[in-house]
Amino acid sequence: MSFRRILPLLGLLLFGFSNFAFAAQPLVTPDWILTNIGKPGLIFLDVRHSRAFARNTVPGAVNTSYGRDWLVKRKGVPGMIPAKDQLEKLIGDLGISNSDHVVILPGGYSASEMGVATRIYWTLKVAGLDAVSILDGGMQNYFALGNKAITGAGNNRPKAAHFTVNMQTELLVTDKDVHAALSSGQSLIDNRPPGQYLGINSGGAPKRLGTLKSAVNIPAQWLTVDDGGTFRSASALKALFAGVGAKASGPVINFCNTGHWASVGWFVTHELMGNAQSRLYDGSMAEWTIDPKNPVEQKVVLD
Protein backbone atom coordinates (compact mmCIF):
# COMPACT_ATOMS: atom_id res chain seq x y z
CA MET A 1 0.00 0.00 0.00
CA SER A 2 1.37 3.40 -0.95
CA PHE A 3 2.15 6.13 1.55
CA ARG A 4 -0.46 8.32 -0.17
CA ARG A 5 -3.15 5.72 0.57
CA ILE A 6 -1.99 5.24 4.16
CA LEU A 7 -2.32 8.91 5.07
CA PRO A 8 -6.16 9.01 4.94
CA LEU A 9 -6.32 5.91 7.14
CA LEU A 10 -4.00 7.48 9.69
CA GLY A 11 -6.15 10.59 9.63
CA LEU A 12 -9.29 8.56 10.36
CA LEU A 13 -7.58 6.81 13.26
CA LEU A 14 -6.36 10.06 14.76
CA PHE A 15 -9.80 11.62 14.27
CA GLY A 16 -11.39 8.70 16.10
CA PHE A 17 -9.00 8.98 19.07
CA SER A 18 -9.50 12.74 19.16
CA ASN A 19 -13.28 12.38 19.19
CA PHE A 20 -13.09 9.88 22.05
CA ALA A 21 -10.83 12.12 24.11
CA PHE A 22 -12.36 15.52 23.50
CA ALA A 23 -15.89 15.26 22.06
CA ALA A 24 -17.38 14.22 25.39
CA GLN A 25 -21.12 14.68 25.87
CA PRO A 26 -22.25 16.14 29.21
CA LEU A 27 -24.47 13.10 29.86
CA VAL A 28 -23.86 9.44 29.03
CA THR A 29 -26.14 6.42 29.34
CA PRO A 30 -25.59 3.06 31.06
CA ASP A 31 -25.28 1.43 27.62
CA TRP A 32 -22.54 3.92 26.75
CA ILE A 33 -20.72 2.84 29.91
CA LEU A 34 -20.93 -0.84 28.91
CA THR A 35 -19.67 -0.09 25.41
CA ASN A 36 -16.65 1.89 26.60
CA ILE A 37 -15.41 -0.04 29.66
CA GLY A 38 -11.67 -0.61 29.42
CA LYS A 39 -10.94 1.99 26.75
CA PRO A 40 -7.64 3.83 27.27
CA GLY A 41 -7.88 7.40 28.47
CA LEU A 42 -11.28 6.82 30.10
CA ILE A 43 -11.55 7.32 33.87
CA PHE A 44 -14.69 6.25 35.74
CA LEU A 45 -14.97 8.35 38.90
CA ASP A 46 -17.42 6.87 41.42
CA VAL A 47 -18.54 9.68 43.74
CA ARG A 48 -20.81 7.59 45.96
CA HIS A 49 -20.03 6.80 49.59
CA SER A 50 -17.04 4.50 49.96
CA ARG A 51 -19.27 1.73 51.39
CA ALA A 52 -21.45 1.72 48.26
CA PHE A 53 -18.35 1.80 46.09
CA ALA A 54 -16.85 -1.17 47.95
CA ARG A 55 -19.93 -3.30 47.26
CA ASN A 56 -20.06 -2.85 43.49
CA THR A 57 -19.07 -0.40 40.81
CA VAL A 58 -18.18 -0.12 37.14
CA PRO A 59 -15.06 -2.23 36.46
CA GLY A 60 -11.94 -0.09 36.82
CA ALA A 61 -13.70 2.80 38.55
CA VAL A 62 -11.96 4.77 41.30
CA ASN A 63 -13.61 6.40 44.30
CA THR A 64 -13.36 9.92 45.69
CA SER A 65 -14.80 11.66 48.75
CA TYR A 66 -16.84 14.73 47.84
CA GLY A 67 -16.84 16.52 51.19
CA ARG A 68 -13.27 15.67 52.14
CA ASP A 69 -11.56 16.22 48.78
CA TRP A 70 -13.54 18.67 46.65
CA LEU A 71 -14.73 21.32 49.12
CA VAL A 72 -12.63 23.59 51.34
CA LYS A 73 -13.35 26.34 53.84
CA ARG A 74 -11.85 29.70 52.91
CA LYS A 75 -12.15 32.93 54.93
CA GLY A 76 -14.95 31.41 56.96
CA VAL A 77 -16.91 30.31 53.88
CA PRO A 78 -17.58 26.55 53.58
CA GLY A 79 -17.86 24.56 50.37
CA MET A 80 -15.36 26.54 48.26
CA ILE A 81 -13.34 25.22 45.33
CA PRO A 82 -9.81 24.11 46.33
CA ALA A 83 -6.78 26.21 45.39
CA LYS A 84 -4.82 25.49 42.20
CA ASP A 85 -2.08 23.43 43.86
CA GLN A 86 -4.65 21.42 45.81
CA LEU A 87 -6.59 20.71 42.62
CA GLU A 88 -3.49 19.54 40.77
CA LYS A 89 -2.67 17.04 43.51
CA LEU A 90 -6.28 15.90 43.98
CA ILE A 91 -6.95 15.32 40.29
CA GLY A 92 -3.53 13.83 39.56
CA ASP A 93 -3.73 11.45 42.54
CA LEU A 94 -6.98 10.08 41.07
CA GLY A 95 -5.02 9.03 37.99
CA ILE A 96 -6.42 11.79 35.81
CA SER A 97 -4.26 13.55 33.23
CA ASN A 98 -5.20 16.52 31.04
CA SER A 99 -5.90 14.28 28.04
CA ASP A 100 -8.26 11.88 29.85
CA HIS A 101 -12.04 11.67 29.64
CA VAL A 102 -13.62 11.51 33.11
CA VAL A 103 -17.08 9.97 33.54
CA ILE A 104 -18.60 10.79 36.93
CA LEU A 105 -20.74 8.07 38.54
CA PRO A 106 -23.20 9.40 41.16
CA GLY A 107 -25.81 7.27 42.91
CA GLY A 108 -28.76 8.83 41.12
CA TYR A 109 -30.91 8.99 44.25
CA SER A 110 -32.03 12.63 44.10
CA ALA A 111 -31.33 15.98 42.49
CA SER A 112 -29.31 17.05 45.52
CA GLU A 113 -27.21 13.89 45.34
CA MET A 114 -26.68 14.52 41.62
CA GLY A 115 -25.29 17.86 42.80
CA VAL A 116 -22.22 15.94 43.98
CA ALA A 117 -21.60 14.97 40.36
CA THR A 118 -22.37 18.42 38.90
CA ARG A 119 -20.18 20.20 41.45
CA ILE A 120 -17.23 17.92 40.70
CA TYR A 121 -17.96 18.28 36.97
CA TRP A 122 -17.87 22.09 37.31
CA THR A 123 -14.66 21.91 39.35
CA LEU A 124 -12.94 19.77 36.70
CA LYS A 125 -14.07 22.21 34.01
CA VAL A 126 -12.76 25.17 36.02
CA ALA A 127 -9.47 23.27 36.37
CA GLY A 128 -9.27 23.06 32.58
CA LEU A 129 -10.23 19.44 31.88
CA ASP A 130 -11.99 19.36 28.51
CA ALA A 131 -13.65 15.94 28.50
CA VAL A 132 -16.04 15.32 31.40
CA SER A 133 -19.39 13.50 31.48
CA ILE A 134 -21.97 12.41 34.06
CA LEU A 135 -23.87 9.12 34.06
CA ASP A 136 -27.48 10.26 33.66
CA GLY A 137 -29.67 8.58 36.26
CA GLY A 138 -26.59 7.49 38.17
CA MET A 139 -25.62 4.00 39.22
CA GLN A 140 -29.28 3.14 39.86
CA ASN A 141 -29.80 3.25 36.09
CA TYR A 142 -26.63 1.28 35.49
CA PHE A 143 -27.60 -1.52 37.88
CA ALA A 144 -31.08 -1.58 36.30
CA LEU A 145 -29.44 -3.15 33.23
CA GLY A 146 -29.34 -6.36 35.25
CA ASN A 147 -27.07 -9.09 33.98
CA LYS A 148 -25.69 -6.83 31.26
CA ALA A 149 -24.15 -4.55 33.89
CA ILE A 150 -20.92 -6.35 34.62
CA THR A 151 -19.81 -5.01 38.00
CA GLY A 152 -17.02 -5.67 40.42
CA ALA A 153 -16.08 -4.75 43.95
CA GLY A 154 -14.70 -1.26 44.28
CA ASN A 155 -11.12 -1.88 45.38
CA ASN A 156 -9.23 -0.08 42.64
CA ARG A 157 -6.30 2.12 43.64
CA PRO A 158 -5.53 4.77 41.03
CA LYS A 159 -2.01 5.20 39.72
CA ALA A 160 -1.08 8.86 40.14
CA ALA A 161 -0.86 10.93 36.97
CA HIS A 162 0.34 14.42 36.18
CA PHE A 163 -2.38 17.06 35.89
CA THR A 164 -1.76 20.74 35.17
CA VAL A 165 -4.52 23.13 36.20
CA ASN A 166 -5.46 25.78 33.66
CA MET A 167 -8.00 27.85 35.58
CA GLN A 168 -11.08 28.78 33.55
CA THR A 169 -11.92 31.87 35.58
CA GLU A 170 -14.79 32.79 33.25
CA LEU A 171 -16.82 30.05 34.96
CA LEU A 172 -16.28 31.56 38.42
CA VAL A 173 -18.30 34.32 40.05
CA THR A 174 -17.06 36.50 42.93
CA ASP A 175 -18.98 38.87 45.19
CA LYS A 176 -17.74 41.75 43.01
CA ASP A 177 -19.35 40.08 40.00
CA VAL A 178 -22.61 39.81 41.93
CA HIS A 179 -22.53 43.53 42.75
CA ALA A 180 -22.02 44.26 39.06
CA ALA A 181 -24.85 41.92 38.12
CA LEU A 182 -27.22 43.62 40.56
CA SER A 183 -26.37 47.01 39.06
CA SER A 184 -26.77 45.87 35.46
CA GLY A 185 -29.90 43.78 35.88
CA GLN A 186 -28.16 40.56 34.92
CA SER A 187 -30.11 37.32 35.36
CA LEU A 188 -29.72 35.75 38.80
CA ILE A 189 -31.06 32.27 39.55
CA ASP A 190 -31.47 30.98 43.10
CA ASN A 191 -31.34 27.17 43.00
CA ARG A 192 -32.37 26.65 46.63
CA PRO A 193 -35.72 25.28 47.86
CA PRO A 194 -38.57 27.86 47.86
CA GLY A 195 -38.55 28.30 51.64
CA GLN A 196 -34.96 29.46 51.63
CA TYR A 197 -35.51 31.66 48.59
CA LEU A 198 -38.49 33.36 50.27
CA GLY A 199 -36.54 33.84 53.48
CA ILE A 200 -38.79 31.78 55.74
CA ASN A 201 -36.27 28.96 56.26
CA SER A 202 -32.55 29.02 56.97
CA GLY A 203 -30.07 27.15 54.82
CA GLY A 204 -27.62 26.90 57.72
CA ALA A 205 -24.53 28.39 56.09
CA PRO A 206 -25.84 31.94 55.29
CA LYS A 207 -25.77 34.51 58.09
CA ARG A 208 -29.08 36.11 57.05
CA LEU A 209 -32.39 34.97 55.60
CA GLY A 210 -33.39 35.87 52.07
CA THR A 211 -32.07 35.98 48.53
CA LEU A 212 -30.44 38.34 46.05
CA LYS A 213 -32.69 41.10 44.80
CA SER A 214 -34.35 40.32 41.43
CA ALA A 215 -33.31 36.65 41.62
CA VAL A 216 -35.68 34.05 40.16
CA ASN A 217 -36.18 30.79 42.04
CA ILE A 218 -35.57 27.53 40.17
CA PRO A 219 -34.93 24.85 42.80
CA ALA A 220 -32.42 22.19 41.80
CA GLN A 221 -35.09 19.61 42.59
CA TRP A 222 -37.12 20.84 39.60
CA LEU A 223 -34.29 20.20 37.15
CA THR A 224 -34.40 16.42 37.34
CA VAL A 225 -37.38 14.16 36.69
CA ASP A 226 -39.37 13.80 39.94
CA ASP A 227 -36.36 15.02 41.97
CA GLY A 228 -34.44 11.91 40.91
CA GLY A 229 -31.17 11.24 39.14
CA THR A 230 -32.30 11.77 35.54
CA PHE A 231 -32.04 15.26 34.08
CA ARG A 232 -34.97 16.78 32.25
CA SER A 233 -34.73 17.16 28.48
CA ALA A 234 -33.59 20.44 26.96
CA SER A 235 -37.12 21.16 25.73
CA ALA A 236 -38.62 20.52 29.18
CA LEU A 237 -35.99 22.75 30.78
CA LYS A 238 -36.75 25.52 28.27
CA ALA A 239 -40.45 25.30 29.15
CA LEU A 240 -39.63 25.35 32.87
CA PHE A 241 -37.52 28.48 32.57
CA ALA A 242 -40.20 30.20 30.51
CA GLY A 243 -42.86 29.19 33.01
CA VAL A 244 -41.15 30.96 35.92
CA GLY A 245 -39.94 33.90 33.85
CA ALA A 246 -36.23 33.07 34.06
CA LYS A 247 -33.72 33.89 31.33
CA ALA A 248 -31.95 30.83 29.99
CA SER A 249 -29.72 32.77 27.61
CA GLY A 250 -27.21 35.58 28.03
CA PRO A 251 -25.27 36.28 31.25
CA VAL A 252 -26.67 34.12 34.07
CA ILE A 253 -25.41 33.64 37.63
CA ASN A 254 -26.48 30.51 39.52
CA PHE A 255 -26.24 30.57 43.31
CA CYS A 256 -27.52 28.78 46.42
CA ASN A 257 -26.05 28.51 49.93
CA THR A 258 -22.58 27.13 49.19
CA GLY A 259 -22.57 26.38 45.45
CA HIS A 260 -23.85 22.79 45.65
CA TRP A 261 -27.43 23.15 44.34
CA ALA A 262 -26.20 25.99 42.12
CA SER A 263 -23.91 23.53 40.35
CA VAL A 264 -27.01 21.61 39.23
CA GLY A 265 -28.42 24.87 37.88
CA TRP A 266 -25.15 25.75 36.17
CA PHE A 267 -24.85 22.30 34.61
CA VAL A 268 -28.37 22.59 33.20
CA THR A 269 -27.97 26.11 31.78
CA HIS A 270 -24.36 25.86 30.61
CA GLU A 271 -24.07 22.24 29.50
CA LEU A 272 -27.59 21.02 28.65
CA MET A 273 -29.12 24.28 27.40
CA GLY A 274 -25.91 25.51 25.78
CA ASN A 275 -25.57 28.88 27.50
CA ALA A 276 -21.83 29.60 27.49
CA GLN A 277 -22.43 32.76 29.56
CA SER A 278 -23.82 30.87 32.56
CA ARG A 279 -21.60 31.03 35.66
CA LEU A 280 -21.63 29.75 39.23
CA TYR A 281 -21.20 31.85 42.37
CA ASP A 282 -18.89 29.61 44.37
CA GLY A 283 -19.31 31.32 47.73
CA SER A 284 -23.06 31.90 47.18
CA MET A 285 -25.19 33.17 50.09
CA ALA A 286 -22.74 31.82 52.69
CA GLU A 287 -20.16 34.33 51.45
CA TRP A 288 -22.56 37.11 50.44
CA THR A 289 -24.24 37.38 53.85
CA ILE A 290 -20.97 37.70 55.79
CA ASP A 291 -20.73 41.38 54.86
CA PRO A 292 -23.71 43.22 56.42
CA LYS A 293 -23.45 45.84 53.65
CA ASN A 294 -24.38 43.31 50.99
CA PRO A 295 -28.14 43.62 50.36
CA VAL A 296 -30.46 40.66 50.93
CA GLU A 297 -34.14 40.57 50.05
CA GLN A 298 -36.43 38.69 52.42
CA LYS A 299 -39.60 38.19 50.43
CA VAL A 300 -41.68 36.87 53.34
CA VAL A 301 -41.11 38.11 56.90
CA LEU A 302 -42.60 35.93 59.63
CA ASP A 303 -43.20 37.21 63.16
GUZAVO-541519 format. One line per field, with one value per residue (C-alpha): residue in one letter; z, y, x. Coordinates in steps of 0.2 Angstrom, whole numbers. Each point is the difference from the previous one (the first is absolute). Layout:
<sites>
tido	(A, ...)
Z	(Z, ...)
Y	(Y, ...)
X	(X, ...)
</sites>
This chain:
<sites>
tido	(M, S, F, R, R, I, L, P, L, L, G, L, L, L, F, G, F, S, N, F, A, F, A, A, Q, P, L, V, T, P, D, W, I, L, T, N, I, G, K, P, G, L, I, F, L, D, V, R, H, S, R, A, F, A, R, N, T, V, P, G, A, V, N, T, S, Y, G, R, D, W, L, V, K, R, K, G, V, P, G, M, I, P, A, K, D, Q, L, E, K, L, I, G, D, L, G, I, S, N, S, D, H, V, V, I, L, P, G, G, Y, S, A, S, E, M, G, V, A, T, R, I, Y, W, T, L, K, V, A, G, L, D, A, V, S, I, L, D, G, G, M, Q, N, Y, F, A, L, G, N, K, A, I, T, G, A, G, N, N, R, P, K, A, A, H, F, T, V, N, M, Q, T, E, L, L, V, T, D, K, D, V, H, A, A, L, S, S, G, Q, S, L, I, D, N, R, P, P, G, Q, Y, L, G, I, N, S, G, G, A, P, K, R, L, G, T, L, K, S, A, V, N, I, P, A, Q, W, L, T, V, D, D, G, G, T, F, R, S, A, S, A, L, K, A, L, F, A, G, V, G, A, K, A, S, G, P, V, I, N, F, C, N, T, G, H, W, A, S, V, G, W, F, V, T, H, E, L, M, G, N, A, Q, S, R, L, Y, D, G, S, M, A, E, W, T, I, D, P, K, N, P, V, E, Q, K, V, V, L, D)
Z	(0, -5, 13, -9, 4, 18, 4, 0, 11, 12, 0, 4, 14, 8, -3, 10, 14, 1, 0, 14, 11, -3, -8, 17, 2, 17, 3, -4, 2, 8, -17, -4, 16, -5, -18, 6, 15, -1, -13, 2, 6, 9, 18, 10, 16, 12, 12, 11, 18, 2, 7, -16, -11, 10, -4, -19, -13, -18, -4, 2, 9, 14, 15, 6, 16, -5, 17, 5, -17, -11, 13, 11, 12, -4, 10, 10, -16, -1, -16, -11, -14, 5, -5, -16, 8, 10, -16, -9, 14, 2, -19, -3, 15, -8, -15, -11, -13, -11, -15, 9, -1, 18, 2, 17, 8, 13, 9, -9, 15, -1, -8, 16, -1, -19, 6, 6, -18, -8, 13, -4, -18, 2, 10, -14, -13, 10, 2, -19, -4, -16, 0, 14, 0, 13, 0, -2, 13, 10, 5, 3, -19, -3, 12, -7, -16, 10, -6, -14, 13, 4, 17, 12, 18, 1, 6, -14, 5, -13, -6, 2, -16, -4, -2, -3, 5, -13, 10, -10, 10, -12, 9, 17, 8, 15, 11, -11, -15, 10, 4, -19, -4, 12, -8, -18, 2, -4, 2, 17, 4, 17, 0, 18, 6, 0, 19, 0, -15, 8, 16, 12, 2, 4, -11, 15, -9, -4, 14, -5, -7, -18, -17, -13, -6, -17, 1, -7, 9, -9, 13, -5, 4, -15, -12, 1, -4, 17, 10, -5, -9, -18, -8, -9, -19, -7, -6, 17, 8, -13, 5, 18, -1, -10, 12, 15, -11, 1, -13, -7, -12, 2, 16, 14, 18, 10, 19, 15, 18, -4, -19, 1, -6, -11, -9, -6, -7, -8, -8, -7, -7, -6, -6, -4, -6, -8, 8, 0, 11, 15, 15, 18, 16, 10, 17, -3, 14, 13, -6, -5, 17, 10, -5, 8, -14, -13, -3, 3, -5, 12, -10, 15, 18, 13, 18)
Y	(0, 17, 14, 11, -13, -3, 19, 0, -15, 7, 16, -10, -9, 16, 8, -15, 2, 19, -2, -13, 12, 17, -2, -5, 2, 8, -15, -19, -15, -17, -8, 13, -6, -18, 4, 9, -9, -3, 13, 9, 18, -3, 3, -6, 11, -8, 14, -10, -4, -12, -13, 0, 0, -15, -11, 3, 12, 1, -10, 11, 14, 10, 8, 18, 8, 16, 9, -5, 3, 12, 14, 11, 14, 16, 17, -8, -5, -19, -10, 10, -7, -5, 10, -4, -10, -10, -3, -6, -13, -5, -3, -8, -12, -7, -5, 14, 9, 15, -12, -12, -1, 0, -8, 4, -14, 7, -11, 8, 1, 18, 17, 5, -16, 4, 16, -9, -5, 17, 9, -11, 1, 19, 0, -11, 12, 15, -10, -1, -18, 0, -17, -3, -10, -5, -16, 5, -8, -6, -17, -4, 0, -10, -14, 0, -8, -16, -13, 11, 11, -9, 7, -3, 4, 18, -3, 9, 11, 13, 2, 18, 11, 17, 13, 19, 12, 13, 10, 5, 15, 5, -14, 8, 14, 11, 11, 15, -9, -1, 19, 3, -11, 8, 17, -6, -10, -16, -16, -8, -18, -6, -19, -3, -7, 13, 2, 6, 11, 9, 2, -10, -14, 0, -9, -1, 7, 18, 13, 8, -6, 4, 1, 12, 13, -3, -19, -13, -16, -16, -14, -13, -13, 6, -3, -19, -11, -2, 6, -15, -4, 3, 17, 8, 2, 16, 4, -3, 11, 14, -2, 1, 15, 9, -5, 9, 15, -5, 4, -15, 10, 14, 3, -10, -3, -15, 0, -9, -1, -7, -4, -18, 2, 14, -12, -10, 16, 5, -17, 1, 18, -2, -18, -6, 16, 7, 16, 4, 16, -10, 1, -6, 10, -11, 9, 2, 7, -7, 13, 14, 1, 2, 18, 9, 13, -12, 1, -15, 0, -10, -2, -7, 7, -11, 6)
X	(0, 7, 4, -13, -14, 6, -2, -19, -1, 12, -11, -15, 8, 6, -17, -8, 12, -3, -18, 1, 11, -8, -17, -8, -19, -5, -11, 3, -12, 3, 2, 13, 9, -1, 7, 15, 6, 19, 3, 17, -1, -17, -2, -15, -2, -12, -6, -11, 4, 15, -11, -11, 15, 8, -16, 0, 5, 4, 16, 15, -9, 9, -8, 1, -7, -10, 0, 18, 8, -10, -6, 11, -4, 8, -2, -14, -10, -3, -1, 12, 10, 18, 15, 10, 14, -13, -10, 16, 4, -18, -4, 17, -1, -16, 10, -7, 11, -5, -4, -11, -19, -8, -17, -8, -11, -12, -13, -15, -11, -5, 3, 10, 11, 3, 7, 15, 3, -4, 11, 15, -4, 1, 16, 8, -5, 6, 17, 1, -5, -9, -8, -12, -17, -13, -9, -18, -11, 15, 5, -18, -3, 16, -5, -17, 8, 0, 12, 7, 7, 16, 6, 14, 5, 7, 17, 10, 14, 4, 18, 5, 1, 6, -14, 3, -14, -4, -13, -15, -5, -14, -10, 3, -10, 6, -10, 6, -8, -16, 0, 3, -14, -12, 4, -2, -16, 9, -10, 2, -6, -2, 0, -5, -17, -14, 0, 18, -3, -14, 9, -11, 13, 18, 13, 12, 15, -6, 0, -16, -17, -5, 7, 8, -11, -9, 5, -11, -3, 3, 3, 13, -13, -11, 15, -1, -15, -10, 15, 10, 16, -6, 2, -15, 1, 6, -18, -7, 13, -4, -18, 4, 10, -13, -13, 8, 6, 19, 12, 9, 11, 13, 10, -7, 6, -5, 1, -7, 8, 17, 0, -6, -18, 6, 11, -15, -7, 16, 2, -18, 2, 18, 2, -18, -8, 16, 2, 19, -3, -7, 11, 0, 2, 12, -3, -18, -11, 12, 13, -12, -8, 16, 1, -15, 2, -5, -19, -11, -19, -11, -16, -10, 2, -7, -3)
</sites>
